[in-house]
Amino acid sequence: MENIKEKSLLTLAIPIFFELLLIMVVGNIDTIMLGYYSDKAVGAVGGINQILTIQNMIFGFINLATSIICAQFLGANIKEKINELITVAISLNIGLSVLIGGIFLIFWEYILIKMKLPLELIELGESYIKLVGGLCIFQAMTLTCSAIQKSHGNTQLALYVNIGVNILNIIGNGIFIFGWFGAPILGVLGVGISTVFSRGIGCLVAFILLKRSCNFKLKLEYLKKFPKDILKKILIIGVPAAGENFAWNMGQLLIMAMINTMGTETIVARTYLMLISGFALTFSISLGQATAIQIGHLVGARNSKEAYERGIKSLKLSMVLSLIVIITIVIFRTNIISLFTENKRVIEISLVVFPIMIFLEVGRVLNIVLVNSLHAAGDIKYPMVLGISSIFLVAVPFSYILGIKLGMGLVGIWVANALDEWCRGIGVLIRWESKKWKDKRLV
């Protein structure tokens, strides 16, 4: 607890920022490098990655619960339960990743058809979804280890793992996209091979570091006696959080299905825009996660006054950083989008959307920082109900009305998502100010 209190918000946030940046890059390096190979390949991988975010969401609900409980255990100085918690979390994610991987391997075509992905893109993406989706166990393990490290304040170690994964992935993509070292050019298939290989190595290294830095020992005896207490705590946090994230992802899939009816060039433009906005979003996410680490420890130590102040301080800092980053992106939008594609129609579609990003990203800051803070305090149900209501009452219907009915295309989609973010953001701010989360702690 003293170690966490001595660290400033930025000391925790900066390694998380670079880790998230690298996670985003390793998730999108395929898209960036494929841009030099084929715009259609970009559309295929971009559409599939939207589907693959669902698997990360499922793993994420266990990881979120694990990190919150672990932080509160540390804050309350109940260290004897941490090994049991980690063992249960890892076992759950292994089981889920095997199940999810099997679904992608067997039903990949049905999933892509239901997503309304054009036939030419489905054919291109078959190998990618089978490899990256089918072998998602590596991603599950790496994310779990990262969540546990963060709850201990070891934010740098996850960063180092992701640096290695990115280097391996870039080299692998270069080999199979550009034919480095005389290798065959495999396009989307090669990108899938490279992604899976780099994640596999990252998974192994992350587990070794977890054992060493957190004094973790995998003991099956924790599972034999059925860890009812730990499972209950994970489900209390995880199920509502999963419901919230699942609703958001389902909403985005419905919106993506609308975009898929707008043509390949619009799909490609949306892929590049999501990638660019992801960089701006990373600043707020890193501060939100750093805040959650501190708030989890403070709530576990029953210091709700300081926890409240940390949440507000982080929100103000995030708002400033987010505005600086997104305004800079909008100013240089022509140069930025030109780095990804030379297709004039894709550039034309994208440039119109950029100014709306300011409205969207600032609204997201409220959600990211304060939802992380509420989760860390153990207040899970309120953000879930608010999130599910907003995605299906605001984001999805307004995307259809503005994007399809009124013919605004991607502009309408971005406006609808911005309205959704602001509705939820104002709701969680009211909740944080009410301080009703003070009595929601788990330990």
C-alpha positions, -999 to +999 in steps of 0.1 A: +000+000+000+028+024+009+044+016-025+013+026-043+007+058-022+043+069-029+038+067-067+023+096-084-006+092-108+017+098-138+043+074-125+017+047-127+000+060-159+030+065-182+040+028-184+003+019-188+000+045-216+029+030-235+017-005-228-018+003-241-002+021-271+017-010-279-013-033-274-032-011-298-003-011-322+001-049-321-037-051-327-034-027-356+001-032-369-016-058-392-039-031-405-011-005-409+013-029-428-014-044-449-022-009-461+009-012-483-003-046-496-040-041-503-069-018-492-092-048-494-070-068-470-072-038-446-110-039-448-111-077-441-088-075-411-104-043-398-139-060-399-126-091-383-108-072-355-141-056-346-154-092-339-123-103-321-127-074-296-156-095-282-131-122-270-110-096-253-141-083-236-149-117-222-114-121-209-115-086-197-144-092-173-123-117-154-092-095-155-111-065-144-126-083-114-092-099-106-073-066-106-100-048-085-101-076-059-063-080-059-059-042-053-084-042-025-068-073-009-034-055-010-050-023+004-066-043+032-033-063+037-050-096+030-021-111+011-027-148+018-057-148-006-039-133-036-023-166-048-057-183-048-073-153-067-046-155-094-049-192-098-087-190-102-085-161-127-059-179-149-079-211-149-111-193-159-095-175-188-078-207-201-112-225-201-130-196-218-102-191-244-105-228-254-143-225-258-141-192-277-113-204-300-133-234-309-163-212-319-142-191-342-126-222-358-160-239-365-184-209-371-160-184-387-179-181-420-214-179-403-200-151-381-186-130-410-217-134-431-239-123-402-216-093-399-225-085-436-189-084-445-186-083-484-179-117-499-146-106-513-134-096-478-148-128-462-126-149-486-095-128-477-101-130-439-107-167-435-072-176-424-068-145-402-100-152-381-091-189-377-056-182-365-060-151-344-095-161-331-088-198-328-056-194-308-069-166-285-055-184-254-022-165-258-040-132-256-061-143-227-031-153-206-011-122-214-040-099-205-045-117-172-009-115-162-009-078-171-040-070-150-024-087-120+009-069-124-009-035-126-028-042-094+005-047-077+018-014-091+042-031-115+031-012-145+065-013-162+067-051-166+036-053-189+051-026-210+083-046-215+063-076-226+044-056-252+075-040-266+088-075-273+055-087-288+054-056-311+090-061-323+083-098-331+050-090-349+065-062-370+094-085-381+069-113-388+046-090-409+076-078-428+086-113-436+052-124-449+039-091-464+071-078-481+090-110-485+119-102-462+147-127-462+133-143-493+101-156-476+069-161-496+044-132-496+014-146-478-006-114-472-034-118-447-024-154-439+011-143-431-002-115-409-022-141-389+008-163-385+030-134-373+003-122-348-002-156-332+035-164-330+044-130-313+015-133-289+025-169-280+060-157-270+046-128-251+023-151-232+052-173-220+073-143-209+044-126-191+037-157-171+074-161-161+075-124-150+043-129-130+057-158-110+089-138-102+076-103-094+044-113-075+057-144-058+030-164-075+028-202-074+002-220-094-014-245-070-042-268-082-052-274-046-070-240-048-092-255-075-098-289-058-115-274-028-137-252-051-129-216-043-165-205-038-156-172-020-132-160-048-155-171-076-184-152-060-163-120-058-151-123-094-187-128-106-201-100-085-178-076-104-172-095-136-208-103-147-222-068-146-190-054-162-191-081-188-228-072-195-219-036-199-190-043-223-209-070-242-237-045-248-213-019-260-196-044-284-229-057-296-240-022-303-207-015-322-212-047-342-247-036-352-233-002-362-205-020-381-231-040-399-247-006-410-213+006-422-207-026-441-237-017-463-220+016-473-193+000-494-157-011-492-142+024-492-163+035-463-154+003-444-117+010-450-121+047-440-138+036-408-109+012-400-083+040-404-104+065-384-108+040-355-071+034-355-063+071-354-089+079-327-075+050-307-042+069-302-061+098-286-082+075-265-050+058-250-042+089-229-074+088-210-074+050-206-040+050-191-049+077-166-082+058-158-064+026-151-037+043-130-065+060-110-083+026-106-051+011-091-048+038-065-086+039-058-087+002-053-060+003-027-075+033-010-110+018-009-095-015+005-078+007+032-112+024+038-099+059+028-129+070+007-122+108+010-088+105-007-102+081-033-128+107-043-102+134-047-080+111-068-109+105-091-116+142-097-079+150-101-075+123-127-106+135-146-094+171-149-059+159-161-075+135-186-097+163-201-067+185-207-046+158-222-074+145-244-082+179-258-045+186-266-041+153-284-073+153-304-070+190-315-035+182-327-048+152-347-076+173-363-052+201-373-029+176-390-056+153-403-047+155-440-011+145-433-022+118-409-047+100-431-023+102-460+001+081-441-023+052-443-037+053-478-035+070-512-071+062-521-086+096-527-122+085-519-111+069-486-093+102-477-123+123-487-146+102-465-122+103-436-114+141-436-151+150-430-153+129-399-121+143-381-137+175-366-164+154-349-137+135-330-132+165-307-168+162-294-166+124-292-132+120-275-139+146-248-171+128-239-152+095-237-129+109-210-158+112-185-166+075-191-131+061-191-118+078-159-150+077-138-162+042-149-127+029-140-130+047-106-164+033-099-153-002-108-122+001-085-145+011-057-167-020-063-196+000-078-204-021-108-241-023-114-248+014-120-223+018-149-237-014-164-273-002-164-264+032-177-241+018-204-265-008-217-294+018-218-273+044-236-259+021-263-293+008-273-313+040-268-288+064-282-258+050-301-275+023-322-308+040-331-292+074-339-265+057-360-293+042-381-313+075-382-283+098-390-260+074-409-286+054-430-319+072-431-306+107-434-277+096-456-249+112-435-228+081-437-198+079-413-204+115-401-238+104-388-222+073-371-196+095-353-222+120-342-244+092-328-215+077-309-205+111-295-241+116-281-239+082-265-205+090-248-218+123-234-250+107-221-231+080-202-203+105-192-227+129-175-244+099-157-212+085-142-201+120-131-234+124-112-228+090-096-192+098-085-203+131-070-231+114-051-204+092-033-229+063-031-200+041-042-183+044-008-201+013+007-196-010-023-161-023-014-156-061-015-131-067+014 
